[in-house]
Amino acid sequence: MNSSRRNLLKLATAASALAATGTIPAIIEKAFAADDVTPAASKPLPWHNWSGGQSCNPVARAAPANEAELADLLKKTPTPIRAVGAGHSFSGLVPTDGTLLTLDRMSGVIDHDPATHQASVWAGTRLGAMGDALAKRGLALDNMPDINKQSLAGAISTSTHGTGVDIGSLSTFVQGLTLVTASGDIIDCDATTKPDIFNAARVSIGSLGMITKVRLQARPLYKLKRRTWIAPIDEMLEQIPDLEAKNRNFEFYYIPFSGMALGIINNETDEPETPTPVNEDDDGLRELKMLEDWLGWAPSLRRWAIQKALGGRPAEERVDYSHKTLSTERGVRFNEMEYHLPREVAPAALREIIDTIEKNNIKVFFPIEFRTIAPDDIWLSPFYQRKTCSIAVHQFHEWDYHPYFAAIEPIYRKHEGRPHWGKLNTLTAKDFETLYPKWEDFLEVREELDPEGKFLNPYLKKVFGVA
């Protein structure tokens, strides 16, 4: 088979996978290995993220199989070089007209230490697969985010988190990591070896180099009992301090135009697992969309209908291993904006958000998510030296999110919120400089490791104030 026909078949197969999933599986990426990073012909294969809100046409794609291939690739491939995992970031972190790189071929648990419960994991590993792989070794992470499709590198690089008043983001579980820099150097770092690089790299939004391996602090495998219930939003807000203090994990979702919230708690248990319930979340979202379509013109009638549907709904309980109860499936696509606010002001900020939505009859049906995260010492972590609550708003992927998010973002900013690095926001370098005490320290490390800006796409140039 001649070369042009082989390339045509590669592109056809990859395009089919892209159309079906929004990403290219590792088996297809293997066809575009690191030794073939020449620019595509006349029409580069396009990419878009999970929501469809971000897209690009990279001139080259690559899927290195090991650190040596990656190091060689970074020296010669077209720039900007951006890595992509599952495409679950909504901000402009990934788009590039240079090289789009996946670490899908560098995936899986490498080894673990039964004495310390630490595990070394390839950075391209998806969180869901990692949860299962750790469980087979009798291990689990202390927390998981509510979506587990992301790659490990993407999750820690954006400070992805779950909920728990005394539990940090996934980045806080990192005990050491390996970074491949723009010059092809392979750097191992931890709290004592190259500590400045370690403090910068744990949350670095792909701007220092490519993380290839991560050493995570895990713990023995454990089970959680998950309980969900419906309550009036005023009652839920009043009970926040008590619910946070008495439960390992607590979060809730406010349902717009309803006056009602869905509470979720998780606590450790030795009880036997219960059957996995049918996931009805997507059906519930479709019903909320239907009510918005039909009754968006009449908020009071819509409120009555939602309360009628939810009234008398009993609490539900489920017991399973932690990685199965903490994360859920999300089949209805959306775009998202999430800010992390000082814990003491978050309930008042949420009240403002609800009032803004409902007094202005903003078109939205997705519930608003409220979570709690412990402080840490990571330079670009939104939780740096601050007890935090996170409030996330979502908009249906087919609707323009700009009017909704533009109405809500000033509330976040008024309360000194720091945006989630993977979620939509309009902040610039001057804003980030005031929000992060270690901002200048991070910029010094970034300049040292990537002086030519190989990893800076237009979005990151705006974030870091690079001309």
C-alpha positions as CSV (number, residue, x, y, z in Angstrom):
1,M,0.0,0.0,0.0
2,N,1.5,3.3,-1.0
3,S,2.2,6.1,1.6
4,S,-0.6,8.5,0.4
5,R,-3.2,5.7,0.7
6,R,-2.0,4.7,4.1
7,N,-2.2,8.3,5.3
8,L,-5.7,8.6,3.8
9,L,-6.9,5.6,5.8
10,K,-5.3,7.0,8.9
11,L,-7.1,10.2,8.6
12,A,-10.4,8.5,7.7
13,T,-10.2,6.3,10.8
14,A,-9.2,9.1,13.1
15,A,-11.9,11.4,11.7
16,S,-14.5,8.7,12.5
17,A,-13.3,8.4,16.0
18,L,-13.2,12.2,16.4
19,A,-16.8,12.5,15.2
20,A,-18.0,9.9,17.6
21,T,-16.1,10.9,20.8
22,G,-14.5,14.3,20.3
23,T,-11.1,12.8,21.0
24,I,-8.8,10.4,19.3
25,P,-8.2,7.0,21.0
26,A,-4.7,5.9,21.7
27,I,-4.9,3.1,19.1
28,I,-5.5,5.8,16.5
29,E,-3.0,8.2,17.9
30,K,-0.4,5.5,17.5
31,A,-0.7,5.9,13.7
32,F,0.6,9.5,14.3
33,A,3.6,8.6,16.3
34,A,6.3,11.0,17.5
35,D,8.6,10.3,14.6
36,D,6.0,11.7,12.2
37,V,5.3,15.3,13.2
38,T,5.4,16.9,9.7
39,P,2.7,19.3,9.0
40,A,-0.5,17.9,7.6
41,A,-1.3,18.5,4.0
42,S,-3.8,21.2,3.0
43,K,-6.5,20.5,5.6
44,P,-5.4,19.7,9.2
45,L,-7.6,17.4,11.2
46,P,-9.7,19.7,13.4
47,W,-10.2,19.3,17.1
48,H,-12.9,20.4,19.5
49,N,-13.4,20.0,23.2
50,W,-16.2,18.0,24.9
51,S,-18.7,20.9,24.9
52,G,-17.8,22.2,21.4
53,G,-16.9,25.6,22.8
54,Q,-13.2,25.4,22.0
55,S,-11.7,24.2,18.7
56,C,-8.6,24.4,16.6
57,N,-6.9,23.1,13.4
58,P,-3.4,22.0,14.5
59,V,-0.8,21.6,11.8
60,A,0.6,18.5,13.5
61,R,-0.6,15.9,16.0
62,A,1.6,13.5,18.0
63,A,1.2,10.7,20.5
64,P,4.6,9.8,22.0
65,A,4.9,6.4,23.6
66,N,7.6,7.2,26.1
67,E,9.6,10.1,27.6
68,A,12.4,9.8,25.1
69,E,10.1,10.1,22.2
70,L,8.4,13.1,23.9
71,A,11.7,14.8,24.6
72,D,12.8,14.5,21.0
73,L,9.4,15.7,19.8
74,L,9.4,18.8,21.9
75,K,12.7,19.9,20.2
76,K,11.4,19.9,16.7
77,T,7.6,20.0,16.4
78,P,5.7,23.1,15.3
79,T,4.7,25.5,18.1
80,P,2.7,26.3,20.1
81,I,2.7,22.8,21.6
82,R,-0.4,22.0,23.6
83,A,-1.4,18.7,25.3
84,V,-5.0,17.4,25.3
85,G,-6.6,14.7,27.5
86,A,-10.3,14.2,27.4
87,G,-11.1,17.7,26.2
88,H,-13.0,18.5,29.4
89,S,-11.5,22.0,29.9
90,F,-13.8,24.8,28.8
91,S,-11.2,27.6,28.8
92,G,-8.8,28.1,25.9
93,L,-6.0,26.0,27.3
94,V,-5.8,23.5,24.5
95,P,-6.4,25.2,21.1
96,T,-3.2,25.6,18.9
97,D,-2.4,26.0,15.3
98,G,0.9,24.3,16.0
99,T,1.2,20.8,17.6
100,L,-1.6,19.0,19.5
101,L,-0.1,16.3,21.6
102,T,-1.8,13.5,23.5
103,L,-0.3,11.3,26.2
104,D,-2.9,8.6,25.8
105,R,-0.1,6.1,25.0
106,M,1.6,6.9,28.3
107,S,-1.2,5.5,30.5
108,G,-1.6,3.2,33.5
109,V,-0.3,2.6,37.0
110,I,3.4,2.0,36.9
111,D,4.0,0.7,40.5
112,H,3.0,1.2,44.1
113,D,4.5,1.0,47.5
114,P,2.4,-1.2,49.9
115,A,4.1,0.4,52.9
116,T,3.5,4.1,52.1
117,H,0.4,3.6,49.9
118,Q,2.0,5.8,47.2
119,A,1.5,4.9,43.5
120,S,3.4,6.1,40.4
121,V,1.0,6.7,37.5
122,W,1.6,7.7,33.9
123,A,0.2,11.2,33.3
124,G,-2.0,10.3,30.4
125,T,-4.1,7.9,32.6
126,R,-7.8,8.8,32.7
127,L,-9.1,9.3,36.2
128,G,-11.8,6.7,35.9
129,A,-9.3,4.0,34.7
130,M,-6.9,5.1,37.5
131,G,-9.6,4.6,40.1
132,D,-10.2,1.0,38.9
133,A,-6.5,0.2,38.6
134,L,-5.7,1.5,42.1
135,A,-8.7,-0.5,43.5
136,K,-7.2,-3.7,42.1
137,R,-4.1,-2.9,44.2
138,G,-6.2,-2.2,47.3
139,L,-5.7,1.5,47.0
140,A,-7.9,4.6,46.5
141,L,-7.4,8.4,46.4
142,D,-8.6,10.4,49.3
143,N,-11.0,12.2,47.0
144,M,-12.2,12.3,43.4
145,P,-13.8,15.0,41.3
146,D,-17.4,14.8,40.2
147,I,-16.3,13.9,36.6
148,N,-13.6,11.2,36.1
149,K,-13.0,11.4,32.3
150,Q,-10.0,13.8,32.6
151,S,-6.4,12.7,32.2
152,L,-4.3,12.8,35.4
153,A,-2.0,15.5,34.0
154,G,-4.9,17.7,32.9
155,A,-6.6,17.3,36.3
156,I,-3.7,18.2,38.5
157,S,-2.5,21.0,36.1
158,T,-5.8,22.8,36.5
159,S,-6.3,22.0,40.2
160,T,-9.3,19.8,39.6
161,H,-11.1,19.0,42.9
162,G,-13.9,17.2,44.6
163,T,-15.6,18.3,47.8
164,G,-14.7,18.0,51.5
165,V,-14.0,20.7,54.1
166,D,-10.7,19.0,55.1
167,I,-9.7,17.5,51.7
168,G,-7.6,19.3,49.1
169,S,-7.6,19.2,45.3
170,L,-6.1,16.3,43.4
171,S,-2.9,18.4,43.1
172,T,-2.4,18.1,46.9
173,F,-2.0,14.3,46.5
174,V,1.0,14.7,44.3
175,Q,4.2,13.7,46.1
176,G,6.5,13.9,43.1
177,L,6.4,14.3,39.3
178,T,8.4,14.1,36.1
179,L,8.4,17.0,33.7
180,V,9.8,17.1,30.2
181,T,10.7,20.7,29.3
182,A,10.8,22.6,26.0
183,S,14.5,21.8,25.6
184,G,13.9,18.1,26.0
185,D,15.3,17.9,29.5
186,I,13.6,15.3,31.8
187,I,13.2,16.7,35.3
188,D,12.2,14.8,38.4
189,C,11.0,17.0,41.3
190,D,9.4,16.8,44.7
191,A,9.2,18.8,47.9
192,T,13.0,18.4,48.5
193,T,14.4,18.0,44.9
194,K,13.9,21.1,42.8
195,P,11.2,22.3,45.2
196,D,10.5,25.6,43.2
197,I,9.7,23.6,40.1
198,F,7.6,21.2,42.1
199,N,5.6,24.0,43.7
200,A,5.0,25.5,40.2
201,A,4.4,22.3,38.3
202,R,1.7,20.8,40.5
203,V,-0.7,23.4,39.0
204,S,0.9,24.8,35.9
205,I,-1.8,24.7,33.1
206,G,0.6,23.0,30.7
207,S,2.9,26.1,30.6
208,L,6.1,24.6,32.0
209,G,6.4,21.5,30.0
210,M,4.7,18.1,29.7
211,I,4.1,16.1,32.9
212,T,4.7,12.4,32.2
213,K,4.7,10.6,35.6
214,V,3.0,11.5,38.9
215,R,3.7,9.9,42.3
216,L,0.4,10.1,44.2
217,Q,-0.4,9.6,47.9
218,A,-3.2,7.1,48.1
219,R,-4.7,5.2,51.0
220,P,-6.2,1.7,51.5
221,L,-9.3,1.0,49.5
222,Y,-12.5,2.2,51.3
223,K,-16.2,2.4,50.9
224,L,-18.6,5.4,51.2
225,K,-22.3,5.6,51.9
226,R,-23.7,8.3,49.6
227,R,-27.0,10.0,50.6
228,T,-29.0,12.4,48.4
229,W,-32.0,14.4,49.4
230,I,-34.1,17.4,48.4
231,A,-34.5,20.5,50.7
232,P,-35.5,24.2,50.3
233,I,-32.5,26.3,49.4
234,D,-32.8,28.5,52.5
235,E,-32.7,25.5,54.7
236,M,-29.7,24.1,52.8
237,L,-27.8,27.4,53.1
238,E,-28.5,27.7,56.8
239,Q,-27.2,24.1,57.4
240,I,-24.0,24.5,55.5
241,P,-21.7,24.8,58.6
242,D,-23.3,21.8,60.3
243,L,-23.3,19.6,57.1
244,E,-19.7,20.4,56.3
245,A,-18.6,19.6,59.9
246,K,-20.5,16.4,60.3
247,N,-19.9,14.7,56.9
248,R,-16.7,13.7,55.1
249,N,-18.0,15.0,51.8
250,F,-20.8,17.5,51.3
251,E,-22.1,19.4,48.3
252,F,-25.3,20.6,46.9
253,Y,-26.9,21.7,43.6
254,Y,-29.4,24.6,43.4
255,I,-32.1,24.0,40.8
256,P,-32.8,27.4,39.1
257,F,-36.3,28.8,39.4
258,S,-37.3,26.1,42.0
259,G,-36.3,27.3,45.4
260,M,-35.1,23.7,46.0
261,A,-31.6,22.2,46.3
262,L,-30.3,18.6,46.0
263,G,-27.9,17.8,48.8
264,I,-25.2,15.1,48.6
265,I,-23.1,13.7,51.5
266,N,-20.6,10.8,51.6
267,N,-19.3,9.1,54.7
268,E,-17.1,6.1,55.2
269,T,-18.7,2.8,56.0
270,D,-18.1,-1.0,56.3
271,E,-21.6,-1.8,55.0
272,P,-21.9,-4.1,52.0
273,E,-22.1,-2.5,48.6
274,T,-25.6,-1.9,47.2
275,P,-26.6,-2.4,43.5
276,T,-25.5,0.3,41.2
277,P,-28.5,2.5,40.6
278,V,-29.7,3.6,37.2
279,N,-28.2,7.0,36.4
280,E,-31.2,9.3,36.0
281,D,-29.3,12.6,36.1
282,D,-29.4,13.1,32.3
283,D,-33.1,12.4,32.2
284,G,-33.7,14.9,35.0
285,L,-31.7,17.6,33.1
286,R,-33.8,16.9,30.0
287,E,-36.9,17.4,32.0
288,L,-35.6,20.7,33.4
289,K,-34.8,21.8,29.9
290,M,-38.3,20.9,28.8
291,L,-39.8,23.0,31.6
292,E,-37.5,25.9,30.6
293,D,-38.7,25.5,26.9
294,W,-42.3,25.5,27.9
295,L,-42.5,27.7,30.9
296,G,-39.5,30.0,30.6
297,W,-41.9,32.9,30.1
298,A,-43.6,32.2,33.4
299,P,-41.0,31.8,36.3
300,S,-43.7,31.4,39.0
301,L,-45.4,28.6,37.1
302,R,-42.1,27.0,36.4
303,R,-41.3,27.1,40.1
304,W,-44.6,25.5,41.0
305,A,-44.1,22.7,38.4
306,I,-40.6,21.9,39.7
307,Q,-41.6,21.9,43.3
308,K,-44.6,19.7,42.4
309,A,-42.3,17.2,40.7
310,L,-39.7,17.1,43.6
311,G,-42.1,17.4,46.5
312,G,-42.1,14.3,48.7
313,R,-39.2,12.7,46.9
314,P,-37.5,10.4,49.5
315,A,-33.8,10.5,50.3
316,E,-31.7,7.9,48.4
317,E,-28.7,6.0,49.7
318,R,-26.0,4.0,48.0
319,V,-22.9,2.1,49.2
320,D,-19.9,1.5,47.0
321,Y,-16.1,2.0,46.8
322,S,-15.1,5.7,46.9
323,H,-14.1,6.1,43.3
324,K,-17.5,4.9,42.2
325,T,-19.6,7.0,44.5
326,L,-17.7,10.3,44.2
327,S,-17.8,10.6,40.4
328,T,-20.9,10.6,38.2
329,E,-21.6,10.4,34.4
330,R,-22.4,13.6,32.5
331,G,-24.2,12.9,29.2
332,V,-25.8,16.3,28.6
333,R,-23.1,18.6,27.4
334,F,-22.5,22.1,28.8
335,N,-20.1,25.0,29.1
336,E,-19.0,25.9,32.6
337,M,-17.7,28.8,34.7
338,E,-16.5,28.1,38.2
339,Y,-14.9,30.4,40.7
340,H,-13.4,29.6,44.1
341,L,-14.5,32.0,46.8
342,P,-13.4,32.6,50.5
343,R,-15.5,30.2,52.5
344,E,-17.1,32.9,54.7
345,V,-18.6,34.8,51.8
346,A,-19.7,31.9,49.5
347,P,-23.3,31.5,50.8
348,A,-24.0,35.2,50.4
349,A,-22.5,35.1,46.9
350,L,-24.7,32.1,46.0
351,R,-27.8,34.1,47.1
352,E,-26.7,37.0,44.9
353,I,-26.3,34.6,41.9
354,I,-29.7,33.1,42.5
355,D,-31.3,36.5,42.7
356,T,-29.6,37.7,39.6
357,I,-30.7,34.7,37.6
358,E,-34.3,34.7,38.8
359,K,-35.0,38.5,38.9
360,N,-33.7,38.8,35.4
361,N,-35.2,35.6,34.1
362,I,-31.9,34.4,32.6
363,K,-32.3,31.4,30.3
364,V,-30.8,28.5,32.2
365,F,-31.9,25.1,33.5
366,F,-28.6,23.5,34.7
367,P,-28.3,23.3,38.5
368,I,-25.7,25.4,40.3
369,E,-23.0,23.4,42.0
370,F,-21.6,24.3,45.5
371,R,-18.6,22.5,47.0
372,T,-16.0,23.0,49.7
373,I,-12.2,22.5,49.4
374,A,-9.3,22.7,51.9
375,P,-6.5,25.2,51.6
376,D,-3.0,24.3,50.2
377,D,0.4,25.8,49.5
378,I,0.6,25.3,45.7
379,W,1.6,28.5,44.0
380,L,-1.1,28.6,41.3
381,S,-3.7,26.7,43.2
382,P,-7.0,28.6,43.5
383,F,-7.0,27.2,47.1
384,Y,-3.6,28.7,48.0
385,Q,-3.7,29.6,51.7
386,R,-7.5,30.0,51.7
387,K,-10.4,28.0,53.0
388,T,-12.7,27.9,49.9
389,C,-16.1,27.2,48.6
390,S,-16.5,26.7,44.8
391,I,-19.6,27.8,43.0
392,A,-20.1,26.6,39.4
393,V,-22.7,27.6,36.8
394,H,-23.3,25.7,33.6
395,Q,-25.1,26.5,30.4
396,F,-26.5,24.0,27.8
397,H,-23.9,23.6,25.1
398,E,-26.3,24.6,22.3
399,W,-27.0,28.0,23.9
400,D,-24.9,31.1,24.0
401,Y,-23.3,31.1,27.4
402,H,-22.0,34.7,27.2
403,P,-25.1,36.6,28.5
404,Y,-25.5,34.2,31.5
405,F,-21.8,34.1,32.5
406,A,-21.4,37.9,32.0
407,A,-24.2,38.5,34.5
408,I,-22.6,36.2,37.1
409,E,-18.9,36.8,36.8
410,P,-19.0,40.3,38.5
411,I,-20.5,38.6,41.6
412,Y,-17.6,36.2,41.7
413,R,-15.1,39.0,41.3
414,K,-16.7,41.2,43.9
415,H,-16.1,38.4,46.4
416,E,-12.4,37.9,45.4
417,G,-13.0,34.7,43.6
418,R,-10.3,32.8,41.8
419,P,-11.5,31.0,38.6
420,H,-11.0,27.3,38.0
421,W,-8.1,27.1,35.4
422,G,-10.1,24.8,33.2
423,K,-13.3,26.8,33.3
424,L,-14.4,29.9,31.4
425,N,-13.5,33.4,32.7
426,T,-12.4,36.8,31.3
427,L,-9.5,37.5,33.6
428,T,-6.1,38.7,32.4
429,A,-2.6,38.7,33.8
430,K,-3.1,41.9,35.9
431,D,-6.1,40.2,37.6
432,F,-4.2,37.0,38.3
433,E,-1.3,39.0,39.7
434,T,-3.5,40.4,42.4
435,L,-5.2,37.1,43.2
436,Y,-2.0,34.9,43.6
437,P,0.7,35.9,46.1
438,K,3.2,33.7,44.4
439,W,2.4,34.9,40.8
440,E,5.8,36.4,40.2
441,D,7.6,33.3,41.5
442,F,5.7,31.2,39.1
443,L,6.5,33.5,36.2
444,E,10.2,33.2,37.0
445,V,10.1,29.4,36.8
446,R,8.0,29.5,33.7
447,E,10.5,31.8,32.0
448,E,13.4,29.6,33.1
449,L,11.9,26.4,31.7
450,D,10.3,27.7,28.5
451,P,12.1,31.0,27.6
452,E,10.9,30.8,24.0
453,G,7.2,30.3,25.0
454,K,6.9,27.0,23.1
455,F,3.9,26.0,25.3
456,L,2.1,29.4,25.1
457,N,-1.0,29.5,22.9
458,P,-2.8,32.9,22.5
459,Y,-5.0,32.2,25.6
460,L,-2.0,31.5,27.8
461,K,-0.2,34.6,26.5
462,K,-3.1,36.6,27.8
463,V,-3.0,34.8,31.1
464,F,0.7,35.4,31.7
465,G,0.8,38.9,30.0
466,V,3.2,37.8,27.3
467,A,3.3,40.1,24.3
